[in-house]
């Protein structure tokens, strides 16, 4: 003899399906947000890396030219690949007259007040190297 089943025992109710769909939607939304955050973080890290290269290039350029920059502030722009940057150098004296400190900050060209890289270094006077 087969047991008699009520029609209600055959499947899921509409409420159960809606709750399951809501749970799946929340999970997918969380996955999309996490993917977006990783993408944004990767792009920001890429911008910081390239901005650091711009700062290093500025310092190495002074060293390679063996120039002796004047004390004070200088600024300019540079581009690396698809990125545009604004740089600012502050040259200051040190206790040793044959050394100068140079502080370089680099910002995105679109947001020049928001620095994304900083680098400090020292330059020898050209006649001190000989």
VODRENZA-300662 format. One record per residue (C-alpha): residue number from 1; x negated, y, z negated. Coordinates in Angstrom, 1 decimal, decimal comma. Layout:
% VODRENZA-300662
<n NUM c1 X c2 Y c3 Z>
...
END
This chain:
% VODRENZA-300662
<n 1 c1 0,0 c2 0,0 c3 0,0>
<n 2 c1 -1,4 c2 3,4 c3 1,0>
<n 3 c1 -1,2 c2 6,2 c3 -1,5>
<n 4 c1 1,0 c2 9,1 c3 -0,6>
<n 5 c1 -0,8 c2 12,4 c3 -0,3>
<n 6 c1 0,7 c2 15,8 c3 -0,5>
<n 7 c1 0,2 c2 18,1 c3 2,5>
<n 8 c1 -1,8 c2 20,5 c3 0,3>
<n 9 c1 -4,6 c2 17,9 c3 -0,3>
<n 10 c1 -5,5 c2 17,8 c3 3,4>
<n 11 c1 -7,8 c2 20,9 c3 3,7>
<n 12 c1 -8,9 c2 24,3 c3 2,4>
<n 13 c1 -6,6 c2 27,1 c3 1,6>
<n 14 c1 -6,8 c2 30,4 c3 3,2>
<n 15 c1 -8,0 c2 32,0 c3 0,0>
<n 16 c1 -10,9 c2 29,4 c3 -0,2>
<n 17 c1 -11,9 c2 30,2 c3 3,4>
<n 18 c1 -11,9 c2 33,9 c3 2,8>
<n 19 c1 -14,0 c2 33,6 c3 -0,4>
<n 20 c1 -16,5 c2 31,4 c3 1,6>
<n 21 c1 -16,6 c2 33,9 c3 4,4>
<n 22 c1 -17,2 c2 36,7 c3 1,9>
<n 23 c1 -20,1 c2 34,9 c3 0,4>
<n 24 c1 -21,7 c2 34,2 c3 3,8>
<n 25 c1 -21,2 c2 37,9 c3 4,8>
<n 26 c1 -22,9 c2 39,1 c3 1,6>
<n 27 c1 -25,8 c2 36,6 c3 2,2>
<n 28 c1 -26,2 c2 37,8 c3 5,8>
<n 29 c1 -26,1 c2 41,4 c3 4,8>
<n 30 c1 -28,9 c2 40,8 c3 2,3>
<n 31 c1 -31,0 c2 39,0 c3 4,9>
<n 32 c1 -30,5 c2 41,9 c3 7,4>
<n 33 c1 -31,5 c2 44,5 c3 4,7>
<n 34 c1 -34,6 c2 42,5 c3 3,7>
<n 35 c1 -35,6 c2 42,3 c3 7,4>
<n 36 c1 -35,1 c2 46,0 c3 7,8>
<n 37 c1 -37,2 c2 46,8 c3 4,7>
<n 38 c1 -40,1 c2 44,6 c3 5,9>
<n 39 c1 -40,0 c2 46,3 c3 9,3>
<n 40 c1 -40,1 c2 49,8 c3 7,8>
<n 41 c1 -42,8 c2 48,7 c3 5,4>
<n 42 c1 -44,9 c2 47,3 c3 8,2>
<n 43 c1 -44,5 c2 50,5 c3 10,3>
<n 44 c1 -45,5 c2 52,7 c3 7,3>
<n 45 c1 -48,6 c2 50,5 c3 6,7>
<n 46 c1 -49,5 c2 50,8 c3 10,4>
<n 47 c1 -49,2 c2 54,6 c3 10,2>
<n 48 c1 -51,4 c2 54,8 c3 7,0>
<n 49 c1 -54,0 c2 52,5 c3 8,6>
<n 50 c1 -54,3 c2 54,7 c3 11,8>
<n 51 c1 -54,3 c2 57,9 c3 9,7>
<n 52 c1 -57,2 c2 56,4 c3 7,7>
<n 53 c1 -59,0 c2 55,9 c3 11,0>
<n 54 c1 -58,5 c2 59,5 c3 11,9>
<n 55 c1 -60,0 c2 60,6 c3 8,6>
<n 56 c1 -62,9 c2 58,3 c3 9,0>
<n 57 c1 -63,5 c2 59,5 c3 12,5>
<n 58 c1 -63,6 c2 63,1 c3 11,3>
<n 59 c1 -66,2 c2 62,3 c3 8,7>
<n 60 c1 -68,3 c2 60,2 c3 11,1>
<n 61 c1 -68,1 c2 62,9 c3 13,7>
<n 62 c1 -69,7 c2 65,4 c3 11,3>
<n 63 c1 -72,4 c2 62,9 c3 10,4>
<n 64 c1 -73,1 c2 61,9 c3 14,0>
<n 65 c1 -73,4 c2 65,5 c3 15,1>
<n 66 c1 -75,6 c2 66,3 c3 12,1>
<n 67 c1 -73,6 c2 69,5 c3 11,7>
<n 68 c1 -73,4 c2 71,6 c3 8,6>
<n 69 c1 -69,8 c2 72,7 c3 8,3>
<n 70 c1 -69,1 c2 76,1 c3 6,7>
<n 71 c1 -67,5 c2 76,1 c3 3,2>
<n 72 c1 -63,8 c2 76,4 c3 3,3>
<n 73 c1 -60,8 c2 74,8 c3 5,0>
<n 74 c1 -60,5 c2 73,7 c3 8,6>
<n 75 c1 -57,5 c2 72,0 c3 10,3>
<n 76 c1 -56,5 c2 70,5 c3 13,6>
<n 77 c1 -54,7 c2 67,7 c3 15,2>
<n 78 c1 -55,5 c2 64,3 c3 16,6>
<n 79 c1 -53,7 c2 61,4 c3 18,3>
<n 80 c1 -54,4 c2 57,7 c3 18,0>
<n 81 c1 -52,3 c2 55,6 c3 20,3>
<n 82 c1 -48,6 c2 56,5 c3 20,0>
<n 83 c1 -49,2 c2 58,5 c3 16,8>
<n 84 c1 -49,8 c2 62,2 c3 16,4>
<n 85 c1 -51,6 c2 63,5 c3 13,2>
<n 86 c1 -52,5 c2 66,8 c3 11,6>
<n 87 c1 -55,7 c2 66,8 c3 9,6>
<n 88 c1 -57,1 c2 69,2 c3 7,1>
<n 89 c1 -60,7 c2 69,4 c3 5,8>
<n 90 c1 -61,9 c2 71,1 c3 2,7>
<n 91 c1 -65,6 c2 71,6 c3 2,6>
<n 92 c1 -67,1 c2 72,5 c3 -0,8>
<n 93 c1 -70,5 c2 73,0 c3 -2,3>
<n 94 c1 -72,1 c2 70,6 c3 -4,7>
<n 95 c1 -74,8 c2 70,9 c3 -7,4>
<n 96 c1 -77,3 c2 69,8 c3 -4,8>
<n 97 c1 -77,7 c2 72,5 c3 -2,2>
<n 98 c1 -78,6 c2 69,9 c3 0,5>
<n 99 c1 -75,2 c2 68,2 c3 0,0>
<n 100 c1 -71,7 c2 69,3 c3 0,8>
<n 101 c1 -68,5 c2 67,5 c3 -0,2>
<n 102 c1 -65,8 c2 67,1 c3 2,4>
<n 103 c1 -62,2 c2 66,1 c3 1,6>
<n 104 c1 -60,1 c2 65,1 c3 4,5>
<n 105 c1 -56,3 c2 64,7 c3 4,4>
<n 106 c1 -54,3 c2 63,4 c3 7,3>
<n 107 c1 -50,5 c2 63,7 c3 7,7>
<n 108 c1 -48,1 c2 62,8 c3 10,5>
<n 109 c1 -47,7 c2 65,6 c3 13,0>
<n 110 c1 -43,9 c2 65,6 c3 12,5>
<n 111 c1 -44,3 c2 65,9 c3 8,7>
<n 112 c1 -47,5 c2 67,9 c3 8,0>
<n 113 c1 -46,8 c2 68,4 c3 4,3>
<n 114 c1 -46,6 c2 64,7 c3 3,6>
<n 115 c1 -50,2 c2 63,3 c3 3,6>
<n 116 c1 -50,5 c2 59,6 c3 4,5>
<n 117 c1 -54,3 c2 59,3 c3 4,2>
<n 118 c1 -57,1 c2 60,9 c3 2,2>
<n 119 c1 -60,9 c2 60,5 c3 2,4>
<n 120 c1 -63,7 c2 62,2 c3 0,6>
<n 121 c1 -67,4 c2 62,1 c3 1,6>
<n 122 c1 -70,7 c2 63,9 c3 1,4>
<n 123 c1 -72,8 c2 65,4 c3 4,2>
<n 124 c1 -76,5 c2 66,0 c3 4,1>
<n 125 c1 -77,9 c2 69,2 c3 5,4>
<n 126 c1 -79,5 c2 68,5 c3 8,8>
<n 127 c1 -82,9 c2 69,7 c3 7,7>
<n 128 c1 -82,7 c2 67,6 c3 4,5>
<n 129 c1 -82,6 c2 64,4 c3 6,6>
<n 130 c1 -86,0 c2 64,9 c3 8,1>
END
